[in-house]
Every structure is written in C-alpha cells, then in structure tokens.
Amino acid sequence: MERVTQLGYLGISVSDISAWEQFATQTLGLQVAQREADGTLLLRMDEYHHRFLIHPTGKDDAAYFGWEVADEHALKGIAEQLKAAGVEVRKGTSAEAEARRVVDLICFKDPSGIPSEIFYGPLMAYNTPFRSPRQISGFVANQQGLGHMVVTMDDMEQSLRFYRDVLGMRISDFVHVVRPSGEKLYLVFFHCNPRHHTIAFYGAPNPQRRLNHFMLQTQSLDDVGSTFYLCQDQGVPINRGLGRHTNDHMMSFYMRSPSGFEVEYGYGGRVVDDNTWQVQHHTSGSMWGHRPLSR
Ligand SMILES: [Fe+2]
C-alpha cells in the first residue's frame, strides 16, 4: 500500500488578501515566497519553496489539500488505490504542476467533496534560507509537513475509512469531549509521519466552513509566548488562551485569522514512532488551559 507522507501544502481561499499578508508575515512570521499575477500569495516556513497558497477568491476556507508522496511510483500506486475505492481521479495538467511547483500531481475530491491533490517532487529553496519577517526561531516542518489541520467532515466513519484505508494514514488517537453546553464532540487524529497528527476531523452535516484551524509549530517556547502578547498588541483576537493538549502534548494558543477560522500556534508537540505507538483515547482535549477568551 502506498501512503501519503506529509501535508505538503495547503490552499486557502480568502476575501481580504492584504489583511492576510499582514497577518501571515507580521503575526505568524511566515515569509512571502512569491506573489503570483492573479494575486495569489505563496508563503514559506521552511526549506520548501512555499507551504501556503493564499488565493484572493473570497471563500474564507480551505480551498484544497496538497498531500505529498515519495516519488512517481508512489503517485501511480496511490492513484490506483483511489480508483479502486471508486474515487474519480484526474491527472494534474502541466500548468497545475507549475503553479504548485511540483513535478507531478493528481487531483480528486475526498468523501466530503474537499478538493485534494497528491504530488511528488516539491520545489526546494535551499539556496535562499527561510527568513521570518519576525524575530522568531522558526518552525518545525520539513519532513513533518507544514503542521496540522482540523477539519469538519460530512460523514465521520466514511472519512475515517478514506484517510486510513485509501490514503494510508494511521490513527493516533480519538478524543471524546462533552462541552459545558452539553454538546458532544468526537474527533479522530491521524498521522502520516512522526508529527503526532497531520489531520484531525469531526463530523457535522453542512458545516459553515471546512477548516476549523491549522497549526504552526515553532522551534522555541519563546516564539509562542512572544506571539501571544504580540496578538494582544496588534489586536489579533485570541480565541483560546495558552494550554497544553492531552494527545500531542502541544503547548499552544489559538488566534483568529482574517478569514474567521483559527490558527493554533504551538511548541513542544510529541512525535509518534510507528514501531511502538498504540492508539489512545482521551475525554479531554487539554491537560490545562486553552480557555476561551475573546470570540
Ligand atoms: Fe490543533
């Protein structure tokens, strides 16, 4: 079985591209890698040419996921797995490969209809080291992918089978929480490399948006602390204050992006070794903190 190896890039459709440029560079500390003719902003965080493609197309949600595989052989194999599962797969055009700066890609939709791509051969930028516009130490990315994301899916069980049995991801754990309102929330967390989770999701029919949040992991706890106070100085709303998660042990906080969904900014996530990892479950999302602040 072929497996995706990481979340290589994330396409986001936004309504306010200039607010996003300000937020991405001056708050998150991402670097502008390229401005495209159509206004798309390519953002960089590590040795990859870019990790985020911010499109000024107005939906304020994830536009597509970009999953990486090792090589051409793996791309062909995973395309066969998708077809065998009844998924319609299209080979990406050379214009699409050029726009993503990859050697080749395939395009399909996940069970919730989320546009998804699998590629190999990303453009690397070793010749020009990543330089954050902010005074931060940088991000934990590269082989662990750009970070993680939490997404709303139409059908939890169908999505679980798809990401596990077709894309080859492994379950890290489950979290069942009962909110103070009595609302029950059930999430499943998947990994595809040592990062504890790359995608997590919960089920909800007809969600307002797919993307609940994406997470960036910094190389230093100071980066999380300084960014927490920078958000206050800049008037960036902090939805949930500092806390540590039960499952990935990430110490983090959540801010609101200009698109309304959240960005988790964290440090110290534990890694998963598939030789020893055993699936866990939790009845709380946090050991401490992550208390709701402004909304
Ligand atoms: Fe998260």
py3Dmol code that shows the C-alpha trace and the ligand (Angstrom):
import py3Dmol

protein = """\
ATOM      1  CA  MET A   1       0.000   0.000   0.000  1.00  0.00           C
ATOM      2  CA  GLU A   2       1.215   3.484  -0.856  1.00  0.00           C
ATOM      3  CA  ARG A   3       0.840   6.179   1.799  1.00  0.00           C
ATOM      4  CA  VAL A   4       0.913   9.978   1.809  1.00  0.00           C
ATOM      5  CA  THR A   5       3.997  11.157   3.691  1.00  0.00           C
ATOM      6  CA  GLN A   6       3.025  14.665   4.741  1.00  0.00           C
ATOM      7  CA  LEU A   7       0.777  17.671   4.250  1.00  0.00           C
ATOM      8  CA  GLY A   8       2.966  19.400   1.685  1.00  0.00           C
ATOM      9  CA  TYR A   9       0.866  22.461   1.013  1.00  0.00           C
ATOM     10  CA  LEU A  10      -2.466  23.994   1.883  1.00  0.00           C
ATOM     11  CA  GLY A  11      -4.512  26.171  -0.462  1.00  0.00           C
ATOM     12  CA  ILE A  12      -6.730  28.756   1.216  1.00  0.00           C
ATOM     13  CA  SER A  13      -9.353  30.995  -0.383  1.00  0.00           C
ATOM     14  CA  VAL A  14      -9.610  34.371   1.355  1.00  0.00           C
ATOM     15  CA  SER A  15     -11.691  37.531   0.984  1.00  0.00           C
ATOM     16  CA  ASP A  16      -9.080  40.008   2.252  1.00  0.00           C
ATOM     17  CA  ILE A  17      -5.659  39.229   0.795  1.00  0.00           C
ATOM     18  CA  SER A  18      -3.974  42.337   2.212  1.00  0.00           C
ATOM     19  CA  ALA A  19      -5.187  41.503   5.734  1.00  0.00           C
ATOM     20  CA  TRP A  20      -3.824  38.011   5.174  1.00  0.00           C
ATOM     21  CA  GLU A  21      -0.433  39.251   4.068  1.00  0.00           C
ATOM     22  CA  GLN A  22      -0.184  41.414   7.175  1.00  0.00           C
ATOM     23  CA  PHE A  23      -1.374  38.576   9.430  1.00  0.00           C
ATOM     24  CA  ALA A  24       0.804  35.878   7.850  1.00  0.00           C
ATOM     25  CA  THR A  25       4.013  37.900   7.867  1.00  0.00           C
ATOM     26  CA  GLN A  26       3.730  40.217  10.871  1.00  0.00           C
ATOM     27  CA  THR A  27       1.827  37.932  13.256  1.00  0.00           C
ATOM     28  CA  LEU A  28       2.559  34.337  12.204  1.00  0.00           C
ATOM     29  CA  GLY A  29       6.070  35.126  10.963  1.00  0.00           C
ATOM     30  CA  LEU A  30       5.724  33.426   7.573  1.00  0.00           C
ATOM     31  CA  GLN A  31       7.757  34.702   4.625  1.00  0.00           C
ATOM     32  CA  VAL A  32       6.342  35.781   1.263  1.00  0.00           C
ATOM     33  CA  ALA A  33       7.950  33.447  -1.275  1.00  0.00           C
ATOM     34  CA  GLN A  34       6.161  34.729  -4.343  1.00  0.00           C
ATOM     35  CA  ARG A  35       3.309  36.955  -5.478  1.00  0.00           C
ATOM     36  CA  GLU A  36       1.510  35.490  -8.490  1.00  0.00           C
ATOM     37  CA  ALA A  37      -0.045  37.543 -11.305  1.00  0.00           C
ATOM     38  CA  ASP A  38      -3.566  36.638 -10.118  1.00  0.00           C
ATOM     39  CA  GLY A  39      -2.840  37.979  -6.634  1.00  0.00           C
ATOM     40  CA  THR A  40      -2.113  34.583  -5.046  1.00  0.00           C
ATOM     41  CA  LEU A  41       0.366  34.809  -2.207  1.00  0.00           C
ATOM     42  CA  LEU A  42       2.818  31.928  -1.723  1.00  0.00           C
ATOM     43  CA  LEU A  43       4.027  31.696   1.870  1.00  0.00           C
ATOM     44  CA  ARG A  44       7.114  29.962   3.121  1.00  0.00           C
ATOM     45  CA  MET A  45       8.072  28.491   6.514  1.00  0.00           C
ATOM     46  CA  ASP A  46      10.968  26.074   5.920  1.00  0.00           C
ATOM     47  CA  GLU A  47      13.149  24.596   3.175  1.00  0.00           C
ATOM     48  CA  TYR A  48      10.206  24.116   0.816  1.00  0.00           C
ATOM     49  CA  HIS A  49       9.658  26.915  -1.693  1.00  0.00           C
ATOM     50  CA  HIS A  50       6.257  27.539  -0.130  1.00  0.00           C
ATOM     51  CA  ARG A  51       3.722  25.811   2.075  1.00  0.00           C
ATOM     52  CA  PHE A  52       0.639  28.002   1.839  1.00  0.00           C
ATOM     53  CA  LEU A  53      -1.093  29.297  -1.290  1.00  0.00           C
ATOM     54  CA  ILE A  54      -3.420  32.138  -0.307  1.00  0.00           C
ATOM     55  CA  HIS A  55      -5.874  32.844  -3.109  1.00  0.00           C
ATOM     56  CA  PRO A  56      -7.902  36.101  -3.209  1.00  0.00           C
ATOM     57  CA  THR A  57     -11.031  34.179  -4.234  1.00  0.00           C
ATOM     58  CA  GLY A  58     -13.238  35.087  -1.326  1.00  0.00           C
ATOM     59  CA  LYS A  59     -14.456  31.890   0.377  1.00  0.00           C
ATOM     60  CA  ASP A  60     -12.512  32.178   3.641  1.00  0.00           C
ATOM     61  CA  ASP A  61     -11.963  28.455   3.877  1.00  0.00           C
ATOM     62  CA  ALA A  62      -9.544  25.748   2.822  1.00  0.00           C
ATOM     63  CA  ALA A  63      -9.527  25.550  -0.994  1.00  0.00           C
ATOM     64  CA  TYR A  64      -7.522  22.313  -1.362  1.00  0.00           C
ATOM     65  CA  PHE A  65      -5.164  19.987   0.484  1.00  0.00           C
ATOM     66  CA  GLY A  66      -1.787  19.050  -1.033  1.00  0.00           C
ATOM     67  CA  TRP A  67      -0.545  15.626   0.124  1.00  0.00           C
ATOM     68  CA  GLU A  68       2.999  14.545  -0.685  1.00  0.00           C
ATOM     69  CA  VAL A  69       4.205  11.091  -1.727  1.00  0.00           C
ATOM     70  CA  ALA A  70       7.796   9.975  -2.211  1.00  0.00           C
ATOM     71  CA  ASP A  71       8.056   9.570  -5.973  1.00  0.00           C
ATOM     72  CA  GLU A  72       6.398   8.783  -9.299  1.00  0.00           C
ATOM     73  CA  HIS A  73       5.921   5.129  -8.365  1.00  0.00           C
ATOM     74  CA  ALA A  74       4.076   6.078  -5.185  1.00  0.00           C
ATOM     75  CA  LEU A  75       1.926   8.596  -7.065  1.00  0.00           C
ATOM     76  CA  LYS A  76       0.857   5.935  -9.568  1.00  0.00           C
ATOM     77  CA  GLY A  77       0.182   3.457  -6.785  1.00  0.00           C
ATOM     78  CA  ILE A  78      -1.949   5.822  -4.745  1.00  0.00           C
ATOM     79  CA  ALA A  79      -3.906   6.838  -7.872  1.00  0.00           C
ATOM     80  CA  GLU A  80      -4.742   3.126  -8.292  1.00  0.00           C
ATOM     81  CA  GLN A  81      -5.822   2.904  -4.656  1.00  0.00           C
ATOM     82  CA  LEU A  82      -8.153   5.878  -5.170  1.00  0.00           C
ATOM     83  CA  LYS A  83      -9.660   4.371  -8.329  1.00  0.00           C
ATOM     84  CA  ALA A  84     -10.115   1.008  -6.608  1.00  0.00           C
ATOM     85  CA  ALA A  85     -12.063   2.851  -3.881  1.00  0.00           C
ATOM     86  CA  GLY A  86     -14.356   4.367  -6.522  1.00  0.00           C
ATOM     87  CA  VAL A  87     -12.842   7.850  -6.420  1.00  0.00           C
ATOM     88  CA  GLU A  88     -12.656   9.853  -9.625  1.00  0.00           C
ATOM     89  CA  VAL A  89      -9.009  10.776 -10.197  1.00  0.00           C
ATOM     90  CA  ARG A  90      -7.668  13.321 -12.692  1.00  0.00           C
ATOM     91  CA  LYS A  91      -4.038  13.760 -13.672  1.00  0.00           C
ATOM     92  CA  GLY A  92      -2.946  17.319 -12.992  1.00  0.00           C
ATOM     93  CA  THR A  93      -2.026  19.451 -16.002  1.00  0.00           C
ATOM     94  CA  SER A  94       1.489  20.767 -16.520  1.00  0.00           C
ATOM     95  CA  ALA A  95       0.135  24.268 -15.777  1.00  0.00           C
ATOM     96  CA  GLU A  96      -1.197  22.994 -12.431  1.00  0.00           C
ATOM     97  CA  ALA A  97       2.121  21.292 -11.628  1.00  0.00           C
ATOM     98  CA  GLU A  98       3.921  24.535 -12.448  1.00  0.00           C
ATOM     99  CA  ALA A  99       1.555  26.603 -10.285  1.00  0.00           C
ATOM    100  CA  ARG A 100       2.220  24.279  -7.322  1.00  0.00           C
ATOM    101  CA  ARG A 101       5.966  23.966  -8.132  1.00  0.00           C
ATOM    102  CA  VAL A 102       5.809  20.163  -8.142  1.00  0.00           C
ATOM    103  CA  VAL A 103       6.959  17.556 -10.657  1.00  0.00           C
ATOM    104  CA  ASP A 104       3.568  15.893 -10.998  1.00  0.00           C
ATOM    105  CA  LEU A 105       0.213  15.677  -9.254  1.00  0.00           C
ATOM    106  CA  ILE A 106      -3.211  14.056  -9.316  1.00  0.00           C
ATOM    107  CA  CYS A 107      -6.497  15.714  -8.345  1.00  0.00           C
ATOM    108  CA  PHE A 108      -9.607  14.259  -6.683  1.00  0.00           C
ATOM    109  CA  LYS A 109     -12.182  15.018  -4.018  1.00  0.00           C
ATOM    110  CA  ASP A 110     -12.280  13.477  -0.555  1.00  0.00           C
ATOM    111  CA  PRO A 111     -15.572  11.965   0.720  1.00  0.00           C
ATOM    112  CA  SER A 112     -16.770  15.405   1.875  1.00  0.00           C
ATOM    113  CA  GLY A 113     -16.068  16.900  -1.545  1.00  0.00           C
ATOM    114  CA  ILE A 114     -12.909  18.734  -0.419  1.00  0.00           C
ATOM    115  CA  PRO A 115     -10.629  19.305  -3.435  1.00  0.00           C
ATOM    116  CA  SER A 116      -7.460  17.316  -2.778  1.00  0.00           C
ATOM    117  CA  GLU A 117      -4.187  16.798  -4.602  1.00  0.00           C
ATOM    118  CA  ILE A 118      -1.374  14.297  -4.245  1.00  0.00           C
ATOM    119  CA  PHE A 119       2.015  15.272  -5.630  1.00  0.00           C
ATOM    120  CA  TYR A 120       5.654  14.369  -5.676  1.00  0.00           C
ATOM    121  CA  GLY A 121       8.761  16.443  -6.281  1.00  0.00           C
ATOM    122  CA  PRO A 122       8.213  19.766  -4.476  1.00  0.00           C
ATOM    123  CA  LEU A 123      10.474  22.690  -5.343  1.00  0.00           C
ATOM    124  CA  MET A 124      13.026  23.200  -2.580  1.00  0.00           C
ATOM    125  CA  ALA A 125      14.702  26.505  -1.755  1.00  0.00           C
ATOM    126  CA  TYR A 126      17.972  25.576  -0.063  1.00  0.00           C
ATOM    127  CA  ASN A 127      19.731  28.341  -1.978  1.00  0.00           C
ATOM    128  CA  THR A 128      17.841  31.014  -0.030  1.00  0.00           C
ATOM    129  CA  PRO A 129      17.326  30.074   3.625  1.00  0.00           C
ATOM    130  CA  PHE A 130      13.961  30.725   5.247  1.00  0.00           C
ATOM    131  CA  ARG A 131      13.945  34.128   6.935  1.00  0.00           C
ATOM    132  CA  SER A 132      10.998  35.056   9.052  1.00  0.00           C
ATOM    133  CA  PRO A 133       9.969  38.719   8.893  1.00  0.00           C
ATOM    134  CA  ARG A 134       9.706  38.425  12.699  1.00  0.00           C
ATOM    135  CA  GLN A 135      12.317  37.703  15.352  1.00  0.00           C
ATOM    136  CA  ILE A 136      11.354  34.075  15.839  1.00  0.00           C
ATOM    137  CA  SER A 137      13.441  30.918  15.792  1.00  0.00           C
ATOM    138  CA  GLY A 138      11.424  29.290  13.007  1.00  0.00           C
ATOM    139  CA  PHE A 139       9.107  26.348  12.533  1.00  0.00           C
ATOM    140  CA  VAL A 140       9.157  22.586  12.927  1.00  0.00           C
ATOM    141  CA  ALA A 141       8.204  21.486   9.391  1.00  0.00           C
ATOM    142  CA  ASN A 142      10.224  19.883   6.545  1.00  0.00           C
ATOM    143  CA  GLN A 143       9.753  16.079   6.873  1.00  0.00           C
ATOM    144  CA  GLN A 144       6.887  16.599   9.328  1.00  0.00           C
ATOM    145  CA  GLY A 145       4.931  18.660   6.814  1.00  0.00           C
ATOM    146  CA  LEU A 146       3.621  22.169   7.309  1.00  0.00           C
ATOM    147  CA  GLY A 147       1.772  21.460  10.542  1.00  0.00           C
ATOM    148  CA  HIS A 148      -1.674  20.047  11.169  1.00  0.00           C
ATOM    149  CA  MET A 149      -5.244  20.976  10.430  1.00  0.00           C
ATOM    150  CA  VAL A 150      -8.620  20.217  11.959  1.00  0.00           C
ATOM    151  CA  VAL A 151     -11.470  19.875   9.520  1.00  0.00           C
ATOM    152  CA  THR A 152     -15.237  19.304   9.578  1.00  0.00           C
ATOM    153  CA  MET A 153     -16.364  16.281   7.570  1.00  0.00           C
ATOM    154  CA  ASP A 154     -19.838  15.282   6.378  1.00  0.00           C
ATOM    155  CA  ASP A 155     -19.566  11.659   7.486  1.00  0.00           C
ATOM    156  CA  MET A 156     -17.067  10.743  10.178  1.00  0.00           C
ATOM    157  CA  GLU A 157     -16.903   6.991   9.570  1.00  0.00           C
ATOM    158  CA  GLN A 158     -16.656   7.302   5.790  1.00  0.00           C
ATOM    159  CA  SER A 159     -13.868   9.879   6.139  1.00  0.00           C
ATOM    160  CA  LEU A 160     -12.046   7.731   8.682  1.00  0.00           C
ATOM    161  CA  ARG A 161     -12.008   4.784   6.281  1.00  0.00           C
ATOM    162  CA  PHE A 162     -10.893   7.000   3.389  1.00  0.00           C
ATOM    163  CA  TYR A 163      -7.945   8.662   5.129  1.00  0.00           C
ATOM    164  CA  ARG A 164      -6.832   5.395   6.763  1.00  0.00           C
ATOM    165  CA  ASP A 165      -7.528   2.777   4.102  1.00  0.00           C
ATOM    166  CA  VAL A 166      -7.088   4.749   0.864  1.00  0.00           C
ATOM    167  CA  LEU A 167      -4.539   7.479   1.687  1.00  0.00           C
ATOM    168  CA  GLY A 168      -2.715   5.176   4.129  1.00  0.00           C
ATOM    169  CA  MET A 169      -2.682   7.414   7.192  1.00  0.00           C
ATOM    170  CA  ARG A 170      -2.562   5.919  10.698  1.00  0.00           C
ATOM    171  CA  ILE A 171      -4.853   6.744  13.607  1.00  0.00           C
ATOM    172  CA  SER A 172      -3.047   8.361  16.539  1.00  0.00           C
ATOM    173  CA  ASP A 173      -5.998   8.650  18.890  1.00  0.00           C
ATOM    174  CA  PHE A 174      -9.603   9.619  19.494  1.00  0.00           C
ATOM    175  CA  VAL A 175     -10.884  12.458  21.633  1.00  0.00           C
ATOM    176  CA  HIS A 176     -14.430  12.416  23.029  1.00  0.00           C
ATOM    177  CA  VAL A 177     -15.359  15.598  24.830  1.00  0.00           C
ATOM    178  CA  VAL A 178     -18.589  16.936  26.290  1.00  0.00           C
ATOM    179  CA  ARG A 179     -18.671  20.714  26.125  1.00  0.00           C
ATOM    180  CA  PRO A 180     -20.123  22.759  29.020  1.00  0.00           C
ATOM    181  CA  SER A 181     -23.188  23.271  26.790  1.00  0.00           C
ATOM    182  CA  GLY A 182     -23.730  19.501  26.790  1.00  0.00           C
ATOM    183  CA  GLU A 183     -22.688  19.252  23.153  1.00  0.00           C
ATOM    184  CA  LYS A 184     -20.720  16.070  22.459  1.00  0.00           C
ATOM    185  CA  LEU A 185     -17.685  16.275  20.221  1.00  0.00           C
ATOM    186  CA  TYR A 186     -15.835  13.265  18.801  1.00  0.00           C
ATOM    187  CA  LEU A 187     -12.597  13.758  16.911  1.00  0.00           C
ATOM    188  CA  VAL A 188     -10.173  11.341  15.246  1.00  0.00           C
ATOM    189  CA  PHE A 189      -6.496  12.236  14.817  1.00  0.00           C
ATOM    190  CA  PHE A 190      -4.268  10.834  12.048  1.00  0.00           C
ATOM    191  CA  HIS A 191      -0.534  10.846  11.429  1.00  0.00           C
ATOM    192  CA  CYS A 192       1.487  10.120   8.299  1.00  0.00           C
ATOM    193  CA  ASN A 193       4.981  10.896   9.677  1.00  0.00           C
ATOM    194  CA  PRO A 194       6.371  11.451  13.211  1.00  0.00           C
ATOM    195  CA  ARG A 195       4.189  14.537  13.767  1.00  0.00           C
ATOM    196  CA  HIS A 196       1.525  13.335  16.204  1.00  0.00           C
ATOM    197  CA  HIS A 197      -1.275  14.414  13.898  1.00  0.00           C
ATOM    198  CA  THR A 198      -1.409  15.986  10.483  1.00  0.00           C
ATOM    199  CA  ILE A 199      -5.185  15.941  10.089  1.00  0.00           C
ATOM    200  CA  ALA A 200      -7.939  15.583  12.644  1.00  0.00           C
ATOM    201  CA  PHE A 201     -11.624  15.802  11.964  1.00  0.00           C
ATOM    202  CA  TYR A 202     -15.094  15.697  13.427  1.00  0.00           C
ATOM    203  CA  GLY A 203     -18.410  15.111  11.760  1.00  0.00           C
ATOM    204  CA  ALA A 204     -21.054  17.766  11.158  1.00  0.00           C
ATOM    205  CA  PRO A 205     -23.501  17.952   8.266  1.00  0.00           C
ATOM    206  CA  ASN A 206     -23.454  21.149   6.156  1.00  0.00           C
ATOM    207  CA  PRO A 207     -20.714  22.957   8.057  1.00  0.00           C
ATOM    208  CA  GLN A 208     -20.304  26.680   7.553  1.00  0.00           C
ATOM    209  CA  ARG A 209     -16.672  26.030   6.687  1.00  0.00           C
ATOM    210  CA  ARG A 210     -14.381  23.018   6.433  1.00  0.00           C
ATOM    211  CA  LEU A 211     -11.306  24.415   8.114  1.00  0.00           C
ATOM    212  CA  ASN A 212     -11.573  24.731  11.892  1.00  0.00           C
ATOM    213  CA  HIS A 213      -7.889  25.618  12.277  1.00  0.00           C
ATOM    214  CA  PHE A 214      -4.388  24.910  11.095  1.00  0.00           C
ATOM    215  CA  MET A 215      -1.432  24.673  13.437  1.00  0.00           C
ATOM    216  CA  LEU A 216       2.103  26.002  13.123  1.00  0.00           C
ATOM    217  CA  GLN A 217       4.749  24.524  15.446  1.00  0.00           C
ATOM    218  CA  THR A 218       7.609  26.786  16.471  1.00  0.00           C
ATOM    219  CA  GLN A 219      11.122  25.747  17.447  1.00  0.00           C
ATOM    220  CA  SER A 220      11.042  27.676  20.710  1.00  0.00           C
ATOM    221  CA  LEU A 221       8.564  28.203  23.546  1.00  0.00           C
ATOM    222  CA  ASP A 222       9.567  31.875  23.488  1.00  0.00           C
ATOM    223  CA  ASP A 223       8.064  32.159  19.992  1.00  0.00           C
ATOM    224  CA  VAL A 224       4.681  31.061  21.350  1.00  0.00           C
ATOM    225  CA  GLY A 225       4.886  33.401  24.350  1.00  0.00           C
ATOM    226  CA  SER A 226       6.038  36.404  22.347  1.00  0.00           C
ATOM    227  CA  THR A 227       3.370  35.790  19.683  1.00  0.00           C
ATOM    228  CA  PHE A 228       0.666  35.518  22.354  1.00  0.00           C
ATOM    229  CA  TYR A 229       1.485  39.024  23.584  1.00  0.00           C
ATOM    230  CA  LEU A 230       2.080  40.316  20.050  1.00  0.00           C
ATOM    231  CA  CYS A 231      -1.509  39.317  19.198  1.00  0.00           C
ATOM    232  CA  GLN A 232      -2.719  41.425  22.097  1.00  0.00           C
ATOM    233  CA  ASP A 233      -0.594  44.373  20.923  1.00  0.00           C
ATOM    234  CA  GLN A 234      -1.800  44.004  17.330  1.00  0.00           C
ATOM    235  CA  GLY A 235      -5.461  43.462  18.223  1.00  0.00           C
ATOM    236  CA  VAL A 236      -5.500  39.935  16.766  1.00  0.00           C
ATOM    237  CA  PRO A 237      -8.323  38.132  18.631  1.00  0.00           C
ATOM    238  CA  ILE A 238      -7.159  35.241  20.824  1.00  0.00           C
ATOM    239  CA  ASN A 239      -9.960  32.684  20.879  1.00  0.00           C
ATOM    240  CA  ARG A 240      -8.342  30.273  23.316  1.00  0.00           C
ATOM    241  CA  GLY A 241      -5.511  31.135  25.689  1.00  0.00           C
ATOM    242  CA  LEU A 242      -2.375  29.153  26.479  1.00  0.00           C
ATOM    243  CA  GLY A 243      -2.781  25.485  27.287  1.00  0.00           C
ATOM    244  CA  ARG A 244      -1.320  22.038  26.707  1.00  0.00           C
ATOM    245  CA  HIS A 245      -3.115  19.358  24.712  1.00  0.00           C
ATOM    246  CA  THR A 246      -3.672  15.862  26.086  1.00  0.00           C
ATOM    247  CA  ASN A 247      -2.895  13.969  22.918  1.00  0.00           C
ATOM    248  CA  ASP A 248       0.035  15.664  21.167  1.00  0.00           C
ATOM    249  CA  HIS A 249       1.276  17.486  24.309  1.00  0.00           C
ATOM    250  CA  MET A 250       1.483  20.707  22.279  1.00  0.00           C
ATOM    251  CA  MET A 251       1.614  23.888  24.344  1.00  0.00           C
ATOM    252  CA  SER A 252      -0.280  26.417  22.304  1.00  0.00           C
ATOM    253  CA  PHE A 253      -2.913  29.091  21.943  1.00  0.00           C
ATOM    254  CA  TYR A 254      -5.474  29.870  19.242  1.00  0.00           C
ATOM    255  CA  MET A 255      -5.846  33.151  17.409  1.00  0.00           C
ATOM    256  CA  ARG A 256      -8.479  34.159  14.880  1.00  0.00           C
ATOM    257  CA  SER A 257      -7.302  34.573  11.290  1.00  0.00           C
ATOM    258  CA  PRO A 258      -8.706  37.298   8.992  1.00  0.00           C
ATOM    259  CA  SER A 259     -10.870  34.527   7.465  1.00  0.00           C
ATOM    260  CA  GLY A 260     -12.581  33.671  10.748  1.00  0.00           C
ATOM    261  CA  PHE A 261     -11.099  30.187  11.210  1.00  0.00           C
ATOM    262  CA  GLU A 262      -8.403  29.796  13.850  1.00  0.00           C
ATOM    263  CA  VAL A 263      -4.652  29.364  13.745  1.00  0.00           C
ATOM    264  CA  GLU A 264      -3.062  27.354  16.551  1.00  0.00           C
ATOM    265  CA  TYR A 265       0.457  28.487  17.397  1.00  0.00           C
ATOM    266  CA  GLY A 266       2.318  25.889  19.410  1.00  0.00           C
ATOM    267  CA  TYR A 267       5.530  24.405  20.726  1.00  0.00           C
ATOM    268  CA  GLY A 268       6.696  21.044  22.024  1.00  0.00           C
ATOM    269  CA  GLY A 269       4.444  18.527  20.283  1.00  0.00           C
ATOM    270  CA  ARG A 270       5.457  14.928  20.881  1.00  0.00           C
ATOM    271  CA  VAL A 271       6.309  12.655  17.986  1.00  0.00           C
ATOM    272  CA  VAL A 272       4.908   9.257  17.096  1.00  0.00           C
ATOM    273  CA  ASP A 273       7.040   6.184  16.393  1.00  0.00           C
ATOM    274  CA  ASP A 274       5.015   3.668  14.408  1.00  0.00           C
ATOM    275  CA  ASN A 275       7.096   0.795  15.799  1.00  0.00           C
ATOM    276  CA  THR A 276       5.830   1.459  19.289  1.00  0.00           C
ATOM    277  CA  TRP A 277       2.758   3.695  19.028  1.00  0.00           C
ATOM    278  CA  GLN A 278      -0.538   2.324  20.285  1.00  0.00           C
ATOM    279  CA  VAL A 279      -3.832   4.078  19.598  1.00  0.00           C
ATOM    280  CA  GLN A 280      -5.093   6.044  22.587  1.00  0.00           C
ATOM    281  CA  HIS A 281      -8.257   7.853  23.530  1.00  0.00           C
ATOM    282  CA  HIS A 282      -8.947  10.929  25.619  1.00  0.00           C
ATOM    283  CA  THR A 283     -12.004  12.507  27.195  1.00  0.00           C
ATOM    284  CA  SER A 284     -10.470  15.968  27.387  1.00  0.00           C
ATOM    285  CA  GLY A 285      -8.665  17.979  24.757  1.00  0.00           C
ATOM    286  CA  SER A 286      -6.332  19.756  27.141  1.00  0.00           C
ATOM    287  CA  MET A 287      -4.311  18.917  30.262  1.00  0.00           C
ATOM    288  CA  TRP A 288      -4.742  22.546  31.279  1.00  0.00           C
ATOM    289  CA  GLY A 289      -5.701  25.871  29.729  1.00  0.00           C
ATOM    290  CA  HIS A 290      -6.951  26.601  26.211  1.00  0.00           C
ATOM    291  CA  ARG A 291      -9.684  28.542  27.998  1.00  0.00           C
ATOM    292  CA  PRO A 292     -11.990  30.562  25.704  1.00  0.00           C
ATOM    293  CA  LEU A 293     -11.044  34.235  25.651  1.00  0.00           C
ATOM    294  CA  SER A 294     -12.379  36.722  23.084  1.00  0.00           C
ATOM    295  CA  ARG A 295     -14.701  35.492  20.369  1.00  0.00           C
TER     296      ARG A 295
END
"""
ligand_1 = """\
1
LIG
Fe -4.662 21.745 16.688
"""
view = py3Dmol.view(width=600, height=400)
view.addModel(protein, "pdb")
view.setStyle({"model": 0}, {"cartoon": {"style": "trace"}})
view.addModel(ligand_1, "xyz")
view.setStyle({"model": 1}, {"stick": {}})
view.zoomTo()
view.show()
